[in-house]
């Protein structure tokens, strides 16, 4: 994979919006059409010019600086809002978006040349001033943007407009992958509220928000002033249904065109399309509270999780031992999945109990409904393994909004030891976006860190090329061998259902950003 920290002049690269030309798949014939709704709610009921998408859950927010959250990003990123740069998931290369060129002037300074003739949905011009405003809003405000902790790990960054099409960005410390980080900063006009989240963002993307009926649907409309290629569909309408079988049936009954987050048994039949994702499922342990503060208990939990059983009987994927997938800078092929060894798990718990560790304290699994197919069933399998190991465990399943309170700092108080059902998709392709926010002592999603792991992470973040790969791989090995903060379960396989009316080939980023402009009408005869 191309080192994402390398300095490139992208003017010769192809713009990703054009890559769909060779990446479309026609998917079989339409199954039986029913005139009645299987959705359990309002039917989508739109005309042929509208792409009908059914999601597992309603986006918790459309705030652009929270677009790194999966449920938000799959709707907003590259649809409503855009960034200066974007990573092509098929090649790993960083390409043009709202910036056409970037140059590293010094270890802490970059210059970006911006695309001319771009307008926001409110008809105001896209300028370097808007880019600088968006960067400051996302990284240096009281909004507590997820992108700040996730992408920038609260590091200091300053952006200044030199003229309308030239932007200077400086960092407090050397950052060889700054252009990659900026691919997660969605650009908004200066009229956007700088001090609070917005419900309906204004962007430069190919679609603008038409109507969001809370709890019912979200409709986007094609933006006539878009600077790039005009997408096939005049509009897109999103609805959400929690049951995977319902989502699949909506496609097979021609009530929807695209349904995501499906399981093999959801009944999509010939409409099902499997694809490799960058999502890794895991359990985050709160290692600050007993009995999880004893590394023997954390190791016991890892031995008690039947990963092979989970991917065989519960969800699609392959067992994994680290939070990034192959192809991400820092992936360590020597970090293997923990073996399923219930006897060893039970022995470790008994040893800890004999030394006075309060193994009878109830551990709460904080689960999230719809985080992946059969989410609750997966946690029941985990609970069974931990109970057999001698631990006391209960499950608390939450919707995405309640679950987010446990994902991000500051965490709820007085809840006792917890295991958080979580999933991480490093779509940026560099372990910097995993180690700092998830394993750092002060990471936005971190429940526990160590000075040793912090030092290894910082060393890796300053490196480039092969040295960067090795440094992050060493950090993952240290986490797995010495810290054991997580029980990583599986690198997930995605399944979506696709109508024969639509041609679309999902990629590893589809779960995080589902680009409507990559979806083509089959009746247009485009290839």
MIKOLMI-554618 format. One record per residue: residue in one letter; y, x, z of N, C-alpha, C in turn. Coordinates in pm, whole numbers, plus 32768, in hexadecimal, padded with zeros to 4 digits. Atoms other than C-alpha are relative to their C-alpha. Layout:
BEGIN
aYXZYXZYXZ ...
This chain:
BEGIN
x7F8980548000800080008000807C80578000 x7F827FB88003816180797FB4803F7FFF808A x7FBE7FF67F7E820F80F880EC807D7FAB7FFF x7F8D805B800483067FDF813A80808041802F x7F887FBD7FD483F480DB81D1803D80597F95 x7FCB7FA980678424819B808E807C7FC27FC2 x7F84802F803C857981837FEB7FE87FEB7F6B x801A8020808C856080D57E9C807C7FC57FC0 x7F9B8047804E864E80667D8D7FB87F927FB5 x8058806B803085B97F137D3F802B7FBF7F7D x7FCF80458077867D7EC47C057F977FF87F93 x806780018068854C7F177B327F877FAD8026 x8073804E7FD6845B7E467BFD80117F707FD4 x7FF6808B802884077CE47BA080237FAD807A x7FDD805A7F93849C7BD07C737F897FA8801D x807B80447FDC838D7B1F7D347FFB7F727FCC x80048089803183F979CC7CB87FBF7FF67F78 x80408004808283707A2D7B677F6E80208005 x808B7FD37FF9821E7AA17BE77F9F7F8D7FF3 x805B8072800A819479427BDC7FC67FF27F75 x802D8012808A816E79617A667F70802A7FEE x808B7FD4800D802A7A217A8E7FAE7FE08079 x804780187F837FC0798D7BD87FE47F6E8018 x8018808E7FF07F7B78227B977F6E7FE07FEB x808D8026800D7E29777F7BC27FF77F6A7FEB x801C808E80147DBA76317B357F807FDF8049 x806D80177FA47CCE758E7C267FB67F7E7FE2 x8060806C80137BC974A37B99803A7F7B7FD6 x7FD9808880237BE1732D7B6C801B7FB0807D x7FDB80527F8E7C7572287C4F7F8E7FA6802A x806A80567FCC7B8871727D33802F7F6F8001 x7FE5808F80037B7D6FFD7D6480867FDF803F x7F7D80277FD07CD06F5D7D927FF77F798045 x8002807D7FB57D026E567E98808D7FCA800C x7F7C803B7FF57E206D627EAA802E7FEF808E x7FD980127F747E1D6D518024801980868042 x7FDB7F857FBD7EB16E53810D7F9A8027806A x80577FCE7F967DD46F2F81E58051804D8066 x7FAD7FA57FB37EFB6FD7828A80157FD88091 x7FE7802C7F787F156F0883C380947FF4801D x7F70800B7FEF808B6EE48389803E7FDB7F7C x7FBC8020807C818E6EB9827A7FC680507F8C x802D7FB4807481026F1481238073804E7FC5 x7F957FAF803881C370208067804B7FB17F97 x7FC48061805B82026F317F46807580317FAF x7F947FCC805382DA700D7E667FD680037F6E x801B7FFE808F82F570257CED7FC180817FD2 x80477F8C8034824E71247C09805180818005 x7FAD7F887FF9837572157C228007803D808A x7FFD7FD17F76833B72427D977F7A803F8026 x80777FBE7FCC8243733B7E257FE87FCD808D x8020803E7F7E819172977F4C7FAA80608052 x80427F9C7FAD812E738680637FE37FC6808A x8022802F7F7A8074732E81A37FDD80788057 x800B7F907FA2808C741F82C97FB47FD5807E x804380227F817FC97433841280617FD1806B x7F9F80237F988109740A84DB808C80017FC6 x7F7480018029827873BF84B8804180848028 x7FB97F867FD7835774F584B7804C7FE78082 x7FB780157F8383E275208617809680107FED x7F757FE8801F852A7593857E800A80317F70 x7FE57FC3808285C175F0842F806D806B800D x7F9F7F967FE786AB76EC84D07FD7807F7FB6 x80277F8C805286B1781483DC7FD9807C804F x80217F867FB786A8792184E77F7E7FF3804F x808680137FC78560788B85657F977FF37F92 x805B8011807184BD7897840C7F87805B8009 x80777FAE7FEB83CA79A284897F947FB3804C x806480597FC8831B7885853F7FB87FBA7F8C x804D803180728201780E845D80277F737FD6 x7FE7808C802282477699846F808B7FEB7FC5 x7F7A8006803983B676D6841B8008804B7F7C x7FF67FAB8075839377F083217FBC7FC87F84 x804680358075829A773B824280527F977FB5 x7FA78061804283AA763C81F7808280437FD3 x7F7A7FCD801C84ED770682038001807A7FA5 x7FF67F7E804384A2786581817FEB7FF47F69 x80037FFD809384EB7890800C80047F757FC2 x7FEE80888032850977167FEC80907FD1801A x7F7980297FDA864576B980AB805C807A800C x7FB07F867FEB86C07812810F7FB980787FC3 x80367F8580388690796F808580378078804D x7FD77F857FBE86AF7AD48102803380647F99 x7FD17F98805B873D7C13806F7F8E803E7FB2 x80747FC4803F85E57C9D80237F867FA9801A x807C80487FE884817C18800C7F8980597FDC x80797FB1801683267CAE801D7F9D7FAF7FAE x806680418050822B7C587F0F7F7A80138048 x807C7FF07FB480E87C0F7FD27F8D80387FAF x806F7FCF8052800B7C6B7EAB800580977FEA x7FF27F70801680957DCD7E8D8030804B807B x7FC67FBF7F8B813E7E137FDA8089803C7FE6 x7F817FC1802282767E837F2280777FA88027 x7F8580477FE083D47E267F8C804F7FEC7F7F x7FBF8020807E84927D767E7880877FBC8017 x7F7C803F7FFB85E37CE07E267FF87F6E802B x7FE9808F7FE8865A7B957EAC80977FEC7FEF x7F6F8009800C87CB7B687EFD804380887FF6 x7FD07F77801A87F37CE27EF17FB680367F86 x803D7FC8807887B27D9C7DAC7FE68096800C x80117F707FEF87C07F007E2F801E80268091 x7FE37FCE7F7A87B67FBB7F7B7FE980968003 x80017F6E7FFA87F481277FCD8014802C8090 x7FF27FC97F7A87C781EC810B806280757FFC x7F987F9A8000890182B7814C7FE8806B8069 x801D7FA57F928890835582937F8F7FC18050 x806C803D7FB1877C831E839780257F7A803F x7FD7807C7FBE884E82028429805B7FA87FAB x7FA3804B80528911817A83007FC57FDF7F77 x8030802F808288BA80AC81C980707FB57FB9 x7FA5804F80518982801880AB7FB07FA27FA7 x80438066805189157ED47FFF80617FCB7F97 x7FB48040806B89947E5B7EAE7FCB7F727FF0 x8029808C7FFB898E7CE07EA780087FBE7F77 x8007804A807E893E7BEE7D9080807FAF7FEC x7F87804980208A6B7B567CE27FDF7F747FCD x800D808580388A9D79E97C847FA77FA1804E x805580557FAD89D279567DA380577FA28054 x7FB980627FAF8A4578197E517FA67FC5806B x8046804B7F9889E5776C7F927FFA7F6D7FD8 x8010808E801D897E75FF7F9280817FB18012 x7F7F80457FEE8ADE75A180048066802F7F98 x7FB07FD080708B65764A7EC8805A80768023 x7FB47F887FDD8C01776D7F877FB9807B7FC9 x803E7F8A803C8BC478C97EF47FB780568066 x80487F9E7FAF8AC479BC7F7F804780877FF0 x7FB97F8180008B7C7AFB7FDF7FC9805B806C x80287FA07F988B4C7C3280B2802E7FD18089 x7FD180357F808C187B8581C07F9A7F9D8039 x8067805E7FD18B117A6F81D27F83804B802D x80767FB17FD989FA7B7381DF801780428087 x7FE17FBF7F808AA67C3082F980017F998072 x7FFE806C7F9C8AE37AE983B47F727FD68025 x8089802D7FE789757A8383907FB280668052 x80447F977FB588F77BD18410802F80018091 x7FCB80037F7789DE7BC3853E7FCE7F84804A x802D807D7FC089807A5885867F6E800A802A x808F7FF97FE3880C7AAA857A7FDD80698068 x80277F907FAB88157BED8641805C80198076 x7F9F7FE37F9689487BE58722804D7F838025 x7FC0807C7FD3898B7A8A87A87FB47FCB8078 x8041803E7F8B893079A988CB7F9C7F947FD7 x805C8068802F884E78CF87F27F6F80218027 x80897FD27FE3871A799E88567FA57FE67F89 x804F80128079869979A386F37F798045800B x80847FC37FFD852679E286D17FFD807F7FAC x80007F8B8057856D7AD885B98036807C8047 x7FC57F8E7FB986367BB286A97F94804B804E x80697FBF7FB285167BF487967F8A802A7FAC x80777FE6805284077BE6868D801580747F9F x7FEA7F9F806A84A17CBA8579804F8079802F x7FA77F927FDA85AE7D89861F7FE98032808E x801F7FDB7F7485227D9C878480808021804C x7F817FF87FB886877D718801804A80847FE9 x7FB97F85801F86FB7EB7875D808B7FE07FC9 x7F7580148029886D7EE18709800E80177F6A x7FEB7FF7809088CC7EA0859D808A7FC97FE1 x7F78802880258A257E878501800A7FF57F69 x7FEF801680908A777DF783AA80947FEB7FE1 x7F73800980258BC77E1782F9800D7FED7F6A x7FE58016808E8C447D9081AE806580677FCF x7FA47FA1803E8CDF7EA580D980557FB87F98 x7FBE805C805C8D367DB07FC37FA17F8B7FEC x8051807A800F8CA27C697F427F6D801C7FE4 x80897FE680298B667D0E7EBC7FC6807F803C x80307F867FC18B3F7E417F9B7FFB7FEE8097 x801680117F718AAF7E3980FA7FD18083803D x802D7F8A7FB58A907F5A81EF7FBE7FD38081 x804980227F86898F7F4083057FDF8081804A x801D7F8B7FAE8971803A84217FAB7FD78077 x805780177F8D88758058853A801C8069806B x7FE77FA27F93889180FC868E7FA080767FFA x80637F97800E875381C3864C7FCD80027F71 x80387FFC808986B1823A85077F977F937FEC x805E806C801E85F3811D84637FD780097F6D x80297FEC808B852D817883297FD77F807FB8 x802A807D804184CA800C82E780677F918010 x7F9880667FEF86177F5A831680017F9A7F8E x80008065806B860E7EB781B87F8D7F9C800E x8070805A7FE884B97E27821280217F9F8071 x7FD980587F92853F7D9F835B80607F937FD0 x7F9D8060802E865D7CF782A57FC47F947FA7 x8042806B804C85637C3281D47FE47F878057 x801580707FA385457B56830B80837FC18030 x7F7E803C7FDC86BA7B0F833180297FA27F91 x7FDB80658062870079CA827A80987FF67FF9 x7F6F7FFB8011885E79C881E9803B7F737FFD x7FBB80827FF6894778A6823F809580177FEE x7F6F7FEF80128ABA786781F8804880148085 x7FB37FE57F868BC778CB82EF802A7F808047 x7FE080807FC08C04775983357F957FD38062 x806D80227FA38AB9774F83F5802B801D808F x7FDE7FED7F728AE27728856E7FC680858030 x80337F7E7FD48AC9788D85F97FC48000808C x802480007F738A807822875C7F917FA08027 x806C805D7FDF8975771587457FA87FE87F86 x805D801B806C884776B38677802F7F8A7FAB x7FDC806E805A887575D485497F827FB27FDD x807380558022879374B084F17FDF80067F6B x80148001809087C674AE8378804F80737FC2 x7FB97F898030881C760982F4802B7FF57F6E x7FD17FEF808988DF765881B97FD6808A7FD2 x802D7F7F8032884A776C80E5802180147F6E x7FED7FE4808F883D77FF7F877F817FE47FB2 x8082800F803D86D6779B7F3B7FFA7F967F93 x800E8060806E864F76C67E1C7FFF7F6E802D x800080897FCC863F75937EFF80617FF48075 x7FAA801F7F8E873274F47FF17FC67F878049 x803180717FB186EF73F98105803F7F7F7FCD x7FD18084802D87097292808B7FFF7F9F8075 x800880597F8C868E71CD81BA7F908030805C x80667FE17F9C85D6721F82FC7FFC7F8B8062 x801580707FA5855470EB83AD7FA18030806D x804E7FC27F9484DF717684FA7F817FB1801D x8080803D7FE2836F713285367FBE7FBB7F8B x803880488073833B709C83DA7FF280597F84 x80097FAF80798393717D82B5807A805A7FF4 x7F927FA78024846E7291822D8001800A7F68 x7FF87FF9809184EA728380C6806780687FD6 x7FA77F9C803C858173A58003801D7FD87F70 x7FD7801F8089863C73827EBB802680807FB8 x7FE37F89804F865974837DA6809880167FFA x7F737FDC800087A6753B7DB5802A80257F71 x7FDA7FEE808D884E75237C61804D80817FE8 x7FB27F858010892576567CA27FB4807F8020 x80507F8C7FD98804773E7CEE800D80727F9B x7FE97F8B80548832789F7C667F84802C7FB0 x807B7FCF803E86C578D97C087FBE7F9A7FA6 x804C8059805785B6782E7B407FF67F74803D x8008808B7FD185B876B37B5B7F707FDB801E x808A80257FE08480763C7C127FD67F807FB8 x80358072804B839E75397B7080237F7A8041 x7FF380807FBC83C4742D7C7880917FE38028 x7F77802A7FDF8509736C7CA480127FED8096 x7FF880177F7084B673297E117F7980228040 x807B7FEC7FB283B8736E7F21800C7FAD807E x800280527F888355728680387F8E802E805A x80627FD47F9D82A4730281727FE57F8E8062 x802880537F8F81E1722882627F9E80538052 x80587FB37FA98101729783807F977FA5803C x807180487FC67FAC722283F57FAB8064804D x80467FA07FAB7EF372C785137F7080177FD6 x808E7FF480227D92728484957FEC803E7F76 x801A7FBE807F7D15737083887FB97FA77F9C x8047805A805B7C2B726982F9805F7F9B7FC0 x7F9C805C80377D54718082CB805380467F95 x7FB27FB480627E1D728E821A7FB080147F80 x80547FEC80767CF972D981327FF17F7E7FB1 x8013808280427CC2716780E7807E7FD57FB6 x7F85802580447E30713E808B800780417F76 x80027FBF80837DFD72377F717F947FC47FA7 x806D803580537CAD71B47EFC801B7F707FD5 x7FDD808A80237D4070527EF980887FF77FBA x7F837FFB804A7E7870C27E3D80777FCA804F x7F8E80247FAD7F5F707B7F6180568079801F x7FB67F847FED7FCC71E87F757FD080647F97 x80227F9A80627FCC73167E917FCD80808040 x80267F867FBB7FA4742F7F8D7FEB7FE08093 x801A800E7F717F06743380E87FD280878034 x80237F7B7FCD7EEF756E81BB7FBD7FF58089 x803E7FF87F7C7E3875DD82F57F7E7FB3800D x807C804D80007CE4754D829B7F898053802E x80807FC37FDD7B85759783177F9A7FDB7F95 x8063801C80687A4E75A382387FCA7F728005 x803E80847FF279CE745A82C380657F8D7FF5 x7F9B806A80097B13739B828C7FF17FA97F84 x80228059806F7A8D73138145805A80097F87 x7FAA7FF280777B7A73A0803F7FAF800C7F80 x80567FF880767A5273D87F558033805F7F97 x7FD37FAB806E7AB474617E008096801A8004 x7F707FE87FF27C1F744D7E66801E8077805B x7FEB7F947FA07BEE75627F6B801580867FBA x7FE47F7A80317C8076BB7F248004805E807A x80037F9D7F937C2777DE800C805680777FDB x7FAF7F8980197D0C7909803480048056807E x7FF57FA37F907D2A7A3E810C808C7FF8803A x7F7D80047FBE7E437A2D820B80168080804F x7FE47F907FA57EF07B2E82E280007FD38092 x7FFF80377F797EC47A4F84147F8980338052 x80687FD37FA37E017ADB853C800B7FAB807E x800280527F877D9D79F386587FDE80568078 x801A7FB07F887D9E7A7A87BA80237FB1807D x7FDD80377F7F7DBB7A29892A805880678048 x7FA77FA67FB77EE67AC489DA7FEA7FEF8096 x801A80067F717E957B1B8B41807D8024804F x7F927FE07FA57F9D7B128C507FCC80648066 x803C7F977FAD7F377C5E8CE680548023807A x7FB17FE77F8780417C4B8DF47FCC7FAF8077 x802F80587F967F837B438EBC7F6980108015 x808D7FF77FDE7E367B5A8F727FB97F7F7FD5 x80517F86800A7D217B5E8F0E8013804E7F7F x7FF07FBF80817DA17BBF8DB380458087800A x7FC07F7D7FEF7E5A7CEB8E457F99806F8012 x806C7F9D7FF87D087D9A8E697FC480117F75 x802D7FE780897C9F7E3F8D237F6E7FDB7FED x808D8027800D7B317DF48D6F7FF37F6D7FD9 x8002808D80247B7B7C818D5A802A7FEE7F6E x7FD3800B808C7C367CB08C117F9180307FA1 x80707FD380537B0F7D758B867F907F978002 x806880677FF67A1F7C6A8C07801D7F8B7FA3 x7FDA806E80587AE17B5F8B4B7FE180237F6F x801E7FD680897ABF7C278A0B7F6A7FFD7FE4 x80918003801479477C4C8A3A7FC97F718001 x803080897FF279287AD98A8980217FA77F89 x7FD8804F807479C67A6089437F9D80187F8D x80617FF7806D78C17A178837804B7FF07F7A x7FB18004807B798D7A7287027FAE7FD57F88 x805580268070786C7A52860E7FE47F6A8003 x8019808F7FF2781F78F98696807A7FAE7FD9 x7F8580488020798B788F867480157FF67F69 x7FE58003808F79AA78F285067F8E7FBE7FB2 x8070804280437855786384B380057F698011 x800D808F7FE1786F7711855D80837FB78017 x7F8580447FD779DB76CC85B2806E800B7F97 x7F977FF080647ADA776284C27FDB806D7F9C x801E7F9F80697AE17839838880488084801B x7FC47F7D7FED7B1D79AD83A27F96806A8013 x805E7F967FDF7A807AF68401802C80408083 x7FDB7FC57F807A727B99855B805C80787FF0 x7F9F7F9480077B8D7C8985A18017803C808A x7FE47FBE7F827BEE7D8486AB809080288013 x7F737FDB7FF57D627DB0866680567F967FBF x7FA6806E80277E917CD98623803A800A7F74 x7FD47FFA808A7ED17D4F84C07F8680087FA6 x806E7FFF805F7DF97D2C838C800980797FA4 x80067F90805E7D927E2C828B80707FF47F9A x7F8F8000805B7EB67E9081AF8085800C8046 x7F867FF07FB17FB87E9482C6800A8091802E x7FEC7F787FD0804C7FE883167FE480068095 x80287FF47F757FA9804F845D7F777FC8801E x808880357FEC7E5F7F9784307FA080738019 x805D7F977FD97D4E806484D87F717FD47FE5 x8089802B80227BF6804384357F998025806A x805E7FD77F967B5780E5856780047FA38079 x7FFA80637F937BC27FC986507FAD7F887FD5 x805D806A80267A9B7EDC8636800A7F88805D x800680747FA67A6F7D7D86C37FAB801F807A x80527FEF7F8879EF7D7888277F7B7FB87FEB x80838042800E78797D2D882E7FF17F8E8064 x801F806D7FA577FD7BEC88C77F92802F805F x805E7FCA7F9C77547C5E8A0A80137FB38083 x7FE880537F8877487B458B0E7FCC803F8081 x80337FBF7F8776757C128BFF806280678036 x7F9E7F9C7FD677727D2A8C05807D7FBD8036 x7F8C80497FCF788D7C308C307FE87FD0808F x802180327F7A77DF7B978D5C7FFC80718065 x80097F8D7FA6779F7CEE8DF2808B80348026 x7F787FD27FE4790D7D568DD380497FA28060 x7FC180617FA579827C158E7C7FC98011808D x803F7FEE7F7C78897C4C8F978034807F8043 x7FCB7F847FC879027DB28FC6808E7FED8034 x7F7780187FD67A6B7D438FD780047FA9807D x800680597F8D7A137C2C90CD7FD9804E807E x802E7FB07F8E79607D2591AE8070805A8035 x7F907FAB7FD77A9F7DF791B780787FAF802F x7F9680537FCA7B6F7CD1922B805A7FBC7F9A x7FB0804480667BFA7C5490E07FE57F6A8009 x801280917FEF7C337AD991007FCF7FBC7F80 x80388036807C7B4E7A768FE37FF07F688003 x800880917FF67B467910906480837FB97FE0 x7F7F803C80257CB578DB90097FF47FC07F75 x800B804680817CD077DE8EF0805A803F7F97 x7FB87FCE80747D3778708DA280157F8B7FA1 x7FE3806F805B7DE577788CBC800B80337F71 x7FF17FE5808F7DB0778D8B46806B7FA27FCB x7F94804F803C7EF6771A8AA77FE47FF87F6A x80238010808D7E8476908957806D7FB77FB4 x7FA0804580567F4C760F88317FB77FAB7F9B x803D805E805E7EDF74DC8772802B80217F72 x7FE27FEA808D7EC7752385FF8027808D7FDB x7FDD7F7780237F05769A86127FA480347F92 x805E7FEC806F7DCF76B485357F967F94800E x8064806B7FF87CB075C984E37FA5800F807A x805680037F8A7BE075648613803580598071 x7FC27FAC7F997CD4760C87007FC97FE2808B x803380267F7C7C5D754788307F6D80278010 x808E7FDC7FFA7AEC757D87DB7FEE80968015 x80087F6F7FEE7B2A76F487C3801880268091 x7FE37FE07F747BC076FB891F7F907FD0805D x8073802D7FB17A97763589A47F9080667FF9 x80657F95800D79AE7743891C802680768058 x7FD07F927FAC7A84784D89C57FEE7FDE8093 x800D80287F757A8C778B8B0A7F708008802F x808D7FFD7FDB791277698B0B7FD2808F801A x80267F757FED78E778E18AE48039803A807F x7FC17FCA7F8879DA792F8BFC7FC47FC3807F x8042803F7F8D793A78338CE87F7A8042801C x80827FBE7FEF77E778D38CAA800F808E8035 x7FE87F797FCD78827A268CFA802680008094 x7FE080097F7378E479A68E5280927FE8801E x7F72801C7FED7A51794D8E1F80177F6A8006 x7FDB808D7FF77AFD78038E69806F7FE77F9A x7FA5801080717BAE77808D3380147F6D7FE0 x7FE3808680317C5D76408CC78054800B7F81 x7FB98001807F7CFA75E08B7A80747F9D8005 x7F8A8056800A7E5675508B42803280077F70 x7FD68004808B7E9774EC89D6808C7FC37FF6 x7F75802B800D800674C4897480277FF37F6E x7FCA8001808880CC7467883F8056807D7FEE x7FBF7F81801F819175798793807E80178052 x7F837FEE7FB682DA753A88497FE6802A8091 x80217FDA7F76823F754A89A67FBE80898004 x80467F7F8006816576728940806180747FEE x7F9D7F9680188296773988CC803D80348082 x7FCA7FD47F7F830E77448A357FAB806D803D x805B7F9A7FCB81DE78188A877FF9807A7FA4 x80077F91805F81F278EF894C807180638013 x7F887FAC8001835579728976803A8010808C x7FB87FE97F83840D7A0F8A99807F7FAB8005 x80417FF27F7E8475799F8B977F8F7F998010 x807380587FF38320790B8BEB80117FA18078 x7FFB805C7F8D82F577DD8CD17FCF80448080 x80247FC27F8082DA78398E3E7F9E7FA7804D x805880487FA781D777D68F3F7F877FC27FBF x8071803C804880C077958E457F7C80488019 x807B7FB77FE77FC678978EC07FD4804F7F86 x80317FAE80707EF279748DDD7FDF7FAB7F86 x8015804D80797EE279028C757FC580557F90 x80287FC980817E3879488B2B80447FA77F97 x7FB8804D80647F1578DD8A087FB680067F7B x803A800780867E6C786788CA8070801A7F9C x7F947FDA805A7F3B791187BF7FC980337F7C x80257FCE80847F3A79888659807480527FCB x7F977FA680307FF87AA885BD7FEA801D7F6D x80097FE2808F80407ACE844B806980667FDA x7FA17F97802180DF7C1B83F5801780017F69 x7FE9800A808F815F7BB782A0805C806E7FCD x7FA77F94802A82597CD8829D7FB2807C7FD8 x80537F91802B813C7DD1827B80138082804B x7FEB7F877FB281A37EC783897FEB7FDF8093 x8023801B7F7581237EE284EE80777FFE805D x7F8880087FAC82857F068570801D7F708028 x7FE5808D7FE482967D8B85607F967FC18058 x8068802D7FA481657D71863F800F80448087 x80067FB47F8381777E85874180757FE4805D x7F8C80117FA982D97E5A87C080077F788041 x7FEB80877FCB82EC7CE187E47F887FCC804E x807780397FC181847C9F884E7FC98058806F x80397FA57F9C81217DD789138067804E8050 x7F9B7FB67FB7826B7E6B8983801B7FC6808A x7FE5802F7F7782C87E578AF3806B7F948004 x7F958063800683FB7D8D8A917FF87FAC7F80 x800F804A807C83737CED895480127F6B8012 x7FE2808F7FF883DA7B8889087F857FAC801B x807B804B7FEC826F7B1589077F9E8049805C x80597FAC7FB081E37C1789F77FFA7FD28092 x801380237F7481527BB88B487FE5807A8056 x80247F877FB581007D1F8BA8800A80797FA4 x7FFB7F84804C81437E818B337FF38077805C x800B7F857FB0811D7FE98BA5805F80687FC7 x7FA87F948032820481198B8F7FBC80547F93 x80487FAE806180F781D58AD07FFE7FBD7F76 x80048048808080D480C989C4808C7FF27FC5 x7F7680048030824F80A489AE802680827FBB x7FDE7F7D803A826E821A896B7FBA80147F7B x80497FF4807E81618212885E80407FAA7F94 x7FC1805B805F820C80EB87B9808480387FCE x7F7F7FC980278363818E87BA7FEE80777FA2 x801D7F8D805682D482CE87247FD97FD27F74 x802D80338082822F8205860E80727FC17FB2 x7F92804580438369813C85C2806080607FBC x7FA47F9F8039842E827885777FC180517F8F x80487FB080648324830B848E80007FBA7F79 x800A8035808882F582DD83187F7C802B7FC2 x80737FD7804F81D582EA82207F7F800A804F x80827FED7FC0808583728296800D80108097 x7FEB7FEE7F70811483D283E980137F788044 x7FEC80867FC8817E826984207F7A7FB7800C x8083803E7FFE802381E883C47FAD80328075 x80537FC67F967F7682D884B480357FDB808A x7FC6801B7F7C8069829D85D27FE57F71802C x801C808A7FDA8041812585CA7F6A7FE98014 x8090800D7FED7EC68141859F7FD780348089 x801C7FCA7F7B7EBE821986D8802E7F9F806E x7FCF80617F9D7F8D811487927FA07F8A800D x8061806E7FFA7E95800187347F82802B804A x80777FCE7FBA7D7480DA87AD801980098096 x7FDF7FF67F727E25811A88F780037F758040 x7FFC80897FCB7E657FA689267F737FCC8016 x808980337FF97CF97F5488E27FAD8044806C x80547FB37FA37C65806789BA803480008090 x7FC87FEA7F7B7D5680838ADE804B7F888039 x7FAC806D7FCD7E427F588AF77FB37F7D8004 x80528079800B7D607E398A8580527F85802A x7FA980717FDE7E7B7D3C8A907FD17F7E7FC0 x80278076804C7DD77C5089967F687FF87FF0 x8085801280387C907BBF892980167FD37F70 x7FEE8021808D7CB97BD387AF7F7E7FC27FCE x8078804980287BCA7ADF87097FDF80117F6C x80288001808D7BDA7AC8858D8077800B7FA3 x7FA4800480717C977B0F844D7FDE7F807FB3 x801E8086802E7CB579AD83CB7FFD7FF47F67 x80028028808C7C5B791F827880447F787FF4 x7FB9807D80117D3F780D81FB7FBB7FA67F9A x8031806280607CD576D08148806E7F987FEB x7FA5806E801E7DC075E280987FBF7FA67F97 x802E805E80687D8174B27FBF80707FF27F9A x7F9E8000806C7E2B74A47E6E7FDC7F967F99 x8013806680677E54737F7D827FF180427F77 x800D7FCC80887DF173B47C1780847FF67FB4 x7F7C800B803E7F5973567BC58054807E8017 x7FB17F8D7FD87FCE749F7C5F7FB180807FE7 x803D7F7E800D7F8776057C0580458061805F x7FC77FA97F997FB576FE7D1E7F92805D8033 x805F7FA27FC77F0878387D98803880348084 x7FCF7FD17F7E7F3778747F0E7FE98096800F x80117F737FE37F5E79D67F91800280148097 x800B7FE47F707F557A8380E380797FD0804E x7F87802E7FBB80B67A078134800C7F688002 x7FF2809180118072789780E6800F7FB58084 x7FF580477F818045782D8250808B800B803C x7F7D7FE87FC4819878BF82AA80747FD67FA8 x7F97802B805B8263787481757FBF7FC77F82 x80418045807081E57776807A806C7FDE7F99 x7F938009806182C977A17F4E7FEA7F8E7F9E x800B8073805A8302765D7E968014802B7F6F x7FE87FD4808A837C771C7D647F8580427FC3 x807D7FC98033822077B97D467FA07F927FD3 x805780708022818C765F7D11802D7FC07F7D x7FE180308087817A75E07BAB7FBD7F7A7FE5 x803B807E802D8140748A7B157F9D801D7F91 x80687FE680647FF974937A5380207FC07F7A x7FE38045807E808273A17950806D80457FAE x7F9A7FB7804A818D749C78EC7FC380677FA1 x80447FA380588088757D7847802C808F8011 x7FD17F787FE9811576B678E67F8D80538038 x806C7FAA7FD2803477E0792E8037807A8045 
